[in-house]
Amino acid sequence: MHALKALLISVALAALMPTAAMSQDAPVTQPETYKFSLGASLGMTGYIGDANETSLFGRPGFGGNLSFRYLANTRWALHALLNVGTLSGSTKDMENVLPAVEAFDFSSTVYDLQCRYELNFFNYGIGENYKRLMRFTPYIAAGLGVSMASNGSGTVAALSLPVAFGLKYKLKERLNLGLEFSMTKLFTDKADDDRLSDPYQIKSSFLKNTDWYSALMVSISYEFGKRCVACHRQD
């Protein structure tokens, strides 16, 4: 009887051993990684210039953008954006009186095409523990752009210099949420109104006579374009 029990146990163990070996040898499934992402943002904008020298969002406007990223790796990306935002201000809100300029209100719309270099503080992603990937990371960005502002005095085009700080969170393998604050320097003093172009008569300073706009945006983006993992190369 004891010999029969021992035989049955041996047969059962022999049957289980191949299954256990197969489960140990099976490859661990890793999340896919992608080379590109498309996104959209919505939020508010603000104006800094001759009609508002201190408050970033004293008279908040509405802004939005469409974006495309090339995800070079888990730490950095090239980011192209097409922005649109409304700006407004009033010299009535200011304590000092501008020389030879009457108190007036203005509103304008800014269109902006930017290309930025974006650097994550941490390795951003899901899975691949040996890379120490994190689903959440702060990031900084800077780049160059071309802007066009349309207001009551007409339309003006100029180069722009954007800088930004933001936070990313990976909801799923291909879906990301973001929050970003940016400041964009416009190399023109006519984004608000021609009447506010160089009100202090500082003719010698190209960098001084410029307008700025700020933006606080919430974004969502979707990744696509699978990387080659099996051949162990980045493309």
VENWO-V955093 format. One record per residue. N is the residue number from 1. SS is DSSP state (H for helix, E for strand, L for the rest). OMEGA is omega in radians with two decimals (NA if undefined). D_CENTER is the distance of its C-alpha to the mean C-alpha in Angstrom with 1 decimal. Layout:
n=N ss=SS omega=OMEGA d_center=D_CENTER
n=N ss=SS omega=OMEGA d_center=D_CENTER
//
This chain:
n=1 ss=L omega=3.12 d_center=73.7
n=2 ss=H omega=3.14 d_center=71.6
n=3 ss=H omega=3.12 d_center=71.4
n=4 ss=H omega=3.11 d_center=70.1
n=5 ss=H omega=3.14 d_center=67.3
n=6 ss=H omega=3.13 d_center=66.3
n=7 ss=H omega=3.14 d_center=66.3
n=8 ss=H omega=3.13 d_center=64.0
n=9 ss=H omega=3.14 d_center=61.5
n=10 ss=H omega=3.13 d_center=61.5
n=11 ss=H omega=-3.14 d_center=60.8
n=12 ss=H omega=3.12 d_center=57.9
n=13 ss=H omega=3.13 d_center=56.3
n=14 ss=H omega=3.13 d_center=56.8
n=15 ss=H omega=-3.10 d_center=55.1
n=16 ss=H omega=-3.06 d_center=52.0
n=17 ss=H omega=3.11 d_center=51.6
n=18 ss=H omega=3.12 d_center=50.2
n=19 ss=H omega=3.13 d_center=47.6
n=20 ss=H omega=3.14 d_center=46.4
n=21 ss=H omega=3.13 d_center=46.3
n=22 ss=H omega=-3.12 d_center=44.2
n=23 ss=H omega=3.12 d_center=41.7
n=24 ss=H omega=-3.09 d_center=41.4
n=25 ss=H omega=-3.09 d_center=41.0
n=26 ss=L omega=-3.13 d_center=38.4
n=27 ss=L omega=3.10 d_center=35.0
n=28 ss=L omega=-3.12 d_center=32.2
n=29 ss=L omega=3.11 d_center=29.6
n=30 ss=L omega=3.07 d_center=26.1
n=31 ss=L omega=3.08 d_center=22.9
n=32 ss=L omega=3.02 d_center=21.8
n=33 ss=L omega=-2.97 d_center=19.0
n=34 ss=E omega=-3.05 d_center=17.1
n=35 ss=E omega=-3.03 d_center=15.9
n=36 ss=E omega=2.99 d_center=13.5
n=37 ss=E omega=3.02 d_center=11.2
n=38 ss=E omega=-3.09 d_center=10.9
n=39 ss=E omega=3.08 d_center=8.9
n=40 ss=E omega=-3.12 d_center=9.4
n=41 ss=E omega=3.03 d_center=8.6
n=42 ss=E omega=3.11 d_center=11.5
n=43 ss=E omega=-3.11 d_center=12.4
n=44 ss=E omega=-3.12 d_center=14.5
n=45 ss=E omega=3.10 d_center=14.9
n=46 ss=E omega=-3.06 d_center=17.5
n=47 ss=E omega=3.01 d_center=19.7
n=48 ss=E omega=-3.13 d_center=21.2
n=49 ss=E omega=-3.07 d_center=24.2
n=50 ss=L omega=3.13 d_center=28.0
n=51 ss=L omega=3.07 d_center=28.2
n=52 ss=E omega=-3.01 d_center=26.0
n=53 ss=L omega=-3.00 d_center=25.8
n=54 ss=L omega=-2.97 d_center=24.8
n=55 ss=L omega=-3.11 d_center=22.9
n=56 ss=L omega=-3.12 d_center=19.1
n=57 ss=L omega=3.13 d_center=19.5
n=58 ss=L omega=3.05 d_center=23.2
n=59 ss=L omega=-3.01 d_center=23.2
n=60 ss=L omega=3.05 d_center=19.9
n=61 ss=E omega=-3.12 d_center=19.0
n=62 ss=E omega=3.14 d_center=17.0
n=63 ss=E omega=3.08 d_center=13.7
n=64 ss=E omega=3.10 d_center=11.7
n=65 ss=E omega=2.93 d_center=10.0
n=66 ss=E omega=-3.04 d_center=10.2
n=67 ss=E omega=3.08 d_center=8.1
n=68 ss=E omega=3.11 d_center=9.6
n=69 ss=E omega=2.87 d_center=9.0
n=70 ss=E omega=-3.06 d_center=12.1
n=71 ss=E omega=-3.08 d_center=12.3
n=72 ss=L omega=3.07 d_center=14.9
n=73 ss=L omega=-3.07 d_center=15.7
n=74 ss=L omega=-3.07 d_center=14.7
n=75 ss=L omega=-3.08 d_center=13.6
n=76 ss=E omega=-3.10 d_center=11.7
n=77 ss=E omega=2.93 d_center=10.1
n=78 ss=E omega=-2.96 d_center=10.2
n=79 ss=E omega=3.07 d_center=7.5
n=80 ss=E omega=-3.09 d_center=9.3
n=81 ss=E omega=2.97 d_center=8.6
n=82 ss=E omega=-3.03 d_center=11.6
n=83 ss=E omega=2.95 d_center=11.5
n=84 ss=E omega=-3.13 d_center=14.6
n=85 ss=E omega=3.09 d_center=15.7
n=86 ss=E omega=3.13 d_center=19.1
n=87 ss=E omega=3.08 d_center=20.5
n=88 ss=E omega=3.13 d_center=23.9
n=89 ss=E omega=3.14 d_center=26.2
n=90 ss=E omega=3.07 d_center=29.8
n=91 ss=H omega=3.10 d_center=32.1
n=92 ss=H omega=3.14 d_center=34.2
n=93 ss=H omega=-3.03 d_center=31.7
n=94 ss=L omega=3.10 d_center=32.4
n=95 ss=L omega=3.13 d_center=35.3
n=96 ss=L omega=-3.13 d_center=36.2
n=97 ss=L omega=3.14 d_center=37.6
n=98 ss=L omega=-3.13 d_center=36.4
n=99 ss=L omega=3.03 d_center=39.3
n=100 ss=L omega=3.12 d_center=40.6
n=101 ss=L omega=3.10 d_center=37.8
n=102 ss=L omega=3.09 d_center=38.7
n=103 ss=L omega=3.13 d_center=36.6
n=104 ss=L omega=3.06 d_center=34.4
n=105 ss=E omega=3.06 d_center=31.3
n=106 ss=E omega=2.98 d_center=28.7
n=107 ss=E omega=-3.14 d_center=25.9
n=108 ss=E omega=3.08 d_center=23.6
n=109 ss=E omega=-3.11 d_center=20.9
n=110 ss=E omega=3.02 d_center=18.2
n=111 ss=E omega=-2.96 d_center=16.8
n=112 ss=E omega=3.04 d_center=14.4
n=113 ss=E omega=-3.03 d_center=13.5
n=114 ss=E omega=2.95 d_center=11.2
n=115 ss=E omega=-3.04 d_center=10.9
n=116 ss=E omega=2.90 d_center=9.1
n=117 ss=E omega=-3.03 d_center=10.2
n=118 ss=E omega=-3.08 d_center=7.9
n=119 ss=E omega=3.06 d_center=10.3
n=120 ss=E omega=3.08 d_center=10.7
n=121 ss=L omega=-3.12 d_center=13.6
n=122 ss=L omega=3.01 d_center=15.2
n=123 ss=L omega=-2.96 d_center=16.0
n=124 ss=E omega=3.11 d_center=13.7
n=125 ss=L omega=3.11 d_center=15.7
n=126 ss=L omega=3.09 d_center=18.9
n=127 ss=L omega=3.13 d_center=22.5
n=128 ss=L omega=-3.04 d_center=24.0
n=129 ss=H omega=-3.12 d_center=25.1
n=130 ss=H omega=3.07 d_center=26.4
n=131 ss=H omega=-3.13 d_center=22.9
n=132 ss=L omega=3.14 d_center=22.1
n=133 ss=L omega=3.12 d_center=19.0
n=134 ss=E omega=3.14 d_center=17.3
n=135 ss=L omega=-3.10 d_center=15.6
n=136 ss=E omega=3.08 d_center=13.6
n=137 ss=E omega=2.87 d_center=11.9
n=138 ss=E omega=3.09 d_center=10.4
n=139 ss=E omega=3.02 d_center=8.4
n=140 ss=E omega=-3.11 d_center=8.7
n=141 ss=E omega=3.07 d_center=7.8
n=142 ss=E omega=-3.13 d_center=10.4
n=143 ss=E omega=3.14 d_center=11.9
n=144 ss=E omega=3.13 d_center=14.2
n=145 ss=E omega=3.04 d_center=14.6
n=146 ss=E omega=-3.06 d_center=17.4
n=147 ss=E omega=3.03 d_center=17.8
n=148 ss=E omega=-3.14 d_center=20.6
n=149 ss=E omega=3.13 d_center=21.9
n=150 ss=E omega=-3.14 d_center=24.7
n=151 ss=E omega=-3.09 d_center=27.0
n=152 ss=L omega=-3.13 d_center=30.7
n=153 ss=L omega=-3.11 d_center=31.7
n=154 ss=E omega=-3.11 d_center=30.1
n=155 ss=E omega=3.14 d_center=27.1
n=156 ss=E omega=3.10 d_center=25.8
n=157 ss=E omega=-3.10 d_center=23.4
n=158 ss=E omega=2.98 d_center=22.0
n=159 ss=E omega=3.11 d_center=19.7
n=160 ss=E omega=-3.13 d_center=16.6
n=161 ss=E omega=-3.13 d_center=14.9
n=162 ss=E omega=2.96 d_center=11.4
n=163 ss=E omega=-3.04 d_center=10.4
n=164 ss=E omega=2.99 d_center=7.7
n=165 ss=E omega=-3.09 d_center=8.1
n=166 ss=E omega=3.11 d_center=6.6
n=167 ss=E omega=3.10 d_center=8.2
n=168 ss=E omega=3.03 d_center=8.3
n=169 ss=E omega=-3.11 d_center=11.6
n=170 ss=E omega=3.11 d_center=13.3
n=171 ss=L omega=3.13 d_center=15.7
n=172 ss=L omega=-3.08 d_center=17.6
n=173 ss=L omega=-3.06 d_center=17.9
n=174 ss=L omega=-3.02 d_center=15.7
n=175 ss=E omega=-3.07 d_center=13.8
n=176 ss=E omega=2.98 d_center=10.7
n=177 ss=E omega=-3.13 d_center=9.8
n=178 ss=E omega=3.02 d_center=6.9
n=179 ss=E omega=-3.03 d_center=7.5
n=180 ss=E omega=2.95 d_center=6.1
n=181 ss=E omega=-3.11 d_center=8.7
n=182 ss=E omega=3.00 d_center=9.0
n=183 ss=E omega=-3.13 d_center=12.3
n=184 ss=E omega=3.09 d_center=13.4
n=185 ss=E omega=3.11 d_center=17.0
n=186 ss=E omega=-3.12 d_center=19.0
n=187 ss=L omega=3.04 d_center=22.0
n=188 ss=L omega=3.07 d_center=24.3
n=189 ss=L omega=-3.09 d_center=26.3
n=190 ss=L omega=3.11 d_center=26.8
n=191 ss=L omega=3.11 d_center=23.5
n=192 ss=L omega=-3.11 d_center=25.5
n=193 ss=L omega=3.11 d_center=29.1
n=194 ss=H omega=-3.12 d_center=31.6
n=195 ss=H omega=3.10 d_center=33.8
n=196 ss=H omega=3.10 d_center=31.2
n=197 ss=L omega=3.11 d_center=31.0
n=198 ss=L omega=-3.13 d_center=32.3
n=199 ss=L omega=3.13 d_center=34.3
n=200 ss=L omega=3.09 d_center=35.4
n=201 ss=L omega=3.10 d_center=36.7
n=202 ss=L omega=-3.01 d_center=34.9
n=203 ss=L omega=-2.98 d_center=35.5
n=204 ss=L omega=-3.02 d_center=35.1
n=205 ss=L omega=3.09 d_center=31.4
n=206 ss=L omega=-3.10 d_center=28.8
n=207 ss=L omega=-3.12 d_center=26.0
n=208 ss=L omega=-3.04 d_center=27.4
n=209 ss=L omega=3.13 d_center=27.7
n=210 ss=L omega=3.07 d_center=24.0
n=211 ss=E omega=3.10 d_center=21.9
n=212 ss=E omega=2.87 d_center=18.4
n=213 ss=E omega=3.14 d_center=16.1
n=214 ss=E omega=3.13 d_center=13.7
n=215 ss=E omega=3.02 d_center=11.2
n=216 ss=E omega=-2.95 d_center=10.5
n=217 ss=E omega=2.94 d_center=8.5
n=218 ss=E omega=-3.03 d_center=9.0
n=219 ss=E omega=2.98 d_center=7.5
n=220 ss=E omega=-3.11 d_center=9.5
n=221 ss=E omega=-3.09 d_center=9.5
n=222 ss=E omega=-3.08 d_center=12.7
n=223 ss=E omega=3.13 d_center=13.8
n=224 ss=E omega=-3.13 d_center=16.9
n=225 ss=E omega=-3.06 d_center=19.2
n=226 ss=E omega=3.02 d_center=21.1
n=227 ss=L omega=3.06 d_center=21.8
n=228 ss=L omega=-3.13 d_center=25.4
n=229 ss=L omega=-3.06 d_center=26.4
n=230 ss=L omega=-3.09 d_center=30.2
n=231 ss=L omega=3.01 d_center=30.7
n=232 ss=L omega=3.04 d_center=28.7
n=233 ss=L omega=3.08 d_center=26.8
n=234 ss=L omega=3.12 d_center=23.2
n=235 ss=L omega=NA d_center=22.6
//
